[in-house]
Amino acid sequence: MKTSVLENNSGLREAVWKVAETAGYLWEKGWAERNGGNITVNVTELIDDGLRALGAISEPRPIGTILPHLRGCWFFCKGTQKRMRDLARDPMSNGSLIRITDDCEHYEIVADKPVMPTSELPSHLSVHDYLLAKGSPYRASLHTHPIELVALSHCRKYLEKDAATRMLWSMIPETKAFCPRGLGIVPYMLPGSVELANATIRAIDDDYDVVMWEKHGVFAVDTDIMSAFDQVDVLNKSAQIYIAGKNMGFEPEGMSDAQMQEISDVFGLPK
């Protein structure tokens, strides 16, 4: 039986199993139906000399774009057509460790199995290329389908800039404290398209860590995958509170601007 590359690298093993744990949470919350959602984590800093010496187990495959800041980078990715519930159970059979070739146009699978990465890999990698170019410490990207946040995106007024952010922040103090950059909005675009990737990068460039793809799902970035999940989880809790109030027959009042400003001042939150 072939030995997993995780066995001799505790840092990489911890990172991959953190992805698996997050995948389990996504499935339990109902945010990852069938093979829905994607996770891509930059694990370059965890790669040792032993892994660098490994040969590829696939031919170089085109990314579809040139990403100059990813030369020699390594990523752990959920596999295409793979389910989050299976990724949680067996990450190395439902995900793959890949590295970007020197031409910055291709990737190759290194371990453990020749599992093709997510079909949305070009958009995920484009975001990671942007993050590295910017000098960001963010190394994880998450796409998932949080039910209540997606429901809000079917309401035109919440697609206006920062309208959803203002409402979500006002539902419970922790939302602004833990998601101080709010929720960016990207109008509906074809899933997996270059246009969607570019629009997402523009939203992140506007200082959002979590971006709503209209009528589709959210895309979040953070230092690690659990932190990205936490931001989505907190925002969706606010959406649940808002919808619960509406279901009870009233328009939730929300916190006042003064109350939310007090939170910003006390916690030193970014503007």
Residue pairs with C-beta under 8 A, 6 or more apart in sequence:
2 112
4 92
4 111
4 112
5 12
5 51
5 54
5 97
5 110
5 111
5 112
6 12
6 13
6 16
6 92
6 112
7 13
8 50
9 46
9 48
9 50
9 51
11 46
12 43
12 46
12 47
12 51
12 76
15 41
15 43
15 46
15 76
15 224
16 43
16 76
16 91
16 92
16 95
17 91
18 224
18 225
18 226
19 39
19 41
19 76
19 78
19 87
19 91
19 95
19 225
20 87
20 88
20 89
20 91
21 88
21 226
22 39
22 142
22 225
22 226
22 229
23 32
23 39
23 78
23 84
23 85
23 87
23 88
23 91
24 84
24 85
24 88
25 229
25 233
26 32
26 37
26 84
26 144
26 229
27 83
27 84
27 85
27 88
29 146
29 233
30 147
31 37
31 144
31 145
31 146
31 147
32 83
32 84
32 85
32 144
32 145
33 145
34 83
35 80
35 81
35 82
35 83
35 84
36 84
36 144
36 145
36 217
37 78
37 84
37 142
37 143
37 144
37 145
37 217
38 77
38 78
38 118
38 120
38 124
38 141
38 142
38 143
39 77
39 78
39 87
39 95
39 140
39 141
39 142
39 143
39 225
40 75
40 76
40 77
40 78
40 117
40 118
40 121
40 124
40 125
40 128
40 140
40 141
41 75
41 76
41 77
41 139
41 140
41 141
41 224
41 225
42 73
42 74
42 75
42 128
42 132
42 139
42 140
43 74
43 75
43 76
43 97
43 139
44 72
44 73
44 74
44 75
45 139
46 74
47 74
51 74
51 110
51 111
54 110
54 111
55 110
56 99
56 108
56 109
56 110
57 109
57 110
57 111
57 113
57 114
58 108
58 109
58 114
59 108
60 101
60 106
60 107
60 108
61 106
61 107
61 108
62 105
62 106
63 100
63 105
63 106
63 107
63 121
63 122
63 125
64 122
64 194
65 105
65 122
65 126
65 194
66 104
66 105
67 100
67 104
67 105
67 125
67 126
67 128
67 129
68 104
68 129
69 129
69 130
69 132
69 133
70 100
70 104
70 125
70 128
70 129
70 132
71 100
71 102
71 104
72 99
72 100
72 102
73 99
73 100
73 128
73 132
74 97
74 98
74 99
74 100
74 110
75 97
75 98
75 99
75 100
75 107
75 117
75 125
75 128
76 91
76 95
76 96
76 97
76 98
77 95
77 96
77 98
77 117
77 118
77 121
77 124
78 84
78 87
78 94
78 95
78 117
78 118
79 87
79 94
79 95
79 96
79 115
79 116
79 117
79 118
80 115
80 116
80 117
80 118
80 119
82 94
82 95
82 115
83 94
86 93
86 94
87 94
87 95
92 111
92 112
92 113
93 112
93 113
93 115
94 115
95 115
95 117
96 109
96 110
96 111
96 112
96 113
96 114
96 115
96 116
96 117
97 109
97 110
97 111
97 112
98 107
98 108
98 109
98 110
98 117
99 107
99 108
99 110
100 106
100 107
100 125
101 107
101 108
107 117
107 121
107 125
109 115
109 116
109 117
118 124
119 192
120 143
120 191
120 192
122 192
122 194
122 197
123 192
123 193
123 194
123 196
123 197
123 200
124 141
124 143
126 194
126 197
126 198
126 201
127 141
127 197
127 200
127 201
127 204
127 219
127 221
128 139
128 141
130 201
130 204
130 205
131 138
131 139
131 204
131 221
134 205
136 221
137 223
138 209
138 221
138 222
138 223
139 223
139 224
140 221
140 222
140 223
140 224
140 225
140 227
140 228
141 219
141 220
141 221
141 228
142 219
142 220
142 221
142 225
142 228
142 229
142 232
143 217
143 218
143 219
143 220
144 217
144 218
144 220
144 232
145 216
145 217
145 218
146 217
146 218
146 232
146 235
146 236
146 239
147 236
148 236
148 239
148 240
148 242
148 243
149 183
149 212
149 218
149 232
149 235
149 236
149 239
150 215
150 216
150 217
150 218
151 239
151 243
152 158
152 164
152 212
152 239
152 242
153 159
153 185
153 212
153 213
153 214
153 215
153 216
154 215
157 163
158 164
158 167
159 185
159 187
159 214
160 185
161 185
162 182
164 182
164 183
164 185
164 212
165 182
165 183
167 238
167 242
167 254
168 175
168 179
168 182
168 183
168 235
168 238
168 239
168 242
169 175
169 176
169 179
169 182
169 238
169 255
169 260
170 254
170 255
170 256
170 260
171 237
171 238
171 239
171 241
171 242
171 252
171 254
171 255
172 237
172 238
172 241
173 255
173 259
173 263
174 234
175 234
175 235
175 237
175 238
176 260
176 263
176 264
176 269
177 263
177 267
177 269
178 230
178 231
178 234
179 209
179 210
179 231
179 234
179 235
180 264
180 267
180 269
180 270
181 207
181 208
181 209
181 210
181 270
182 208
182 210
183 208
183 210
183 211
183 212
183 218
183 235
184 203
184 204
184 206
184 208
184 210
184 211
184 212
185 203
185 211
185 212
185 214
186 196
186 199
186 200
186 203
186 211
186 212
186 213
186 214
187 199
187 214
188 213
188 214
188 215
188 216
189 195
189 196
189 199
189 213
190 196
191 213
191 216
196 213
200 211
200 213
200 219
203 211
204 211
204 221
207 270
209 220
209 221
209 222
209 228
209 231
210 218
210 219
210 220
210 231
210 232
210 235
211 218
211 219
211 220
212 218
213 219
218 232
218 235
220 228
220 229
220 231
220 232
221 228
222 228
222 230
222 231
241 252
242 252
245 251
245 252
246 252
263 269
264 271
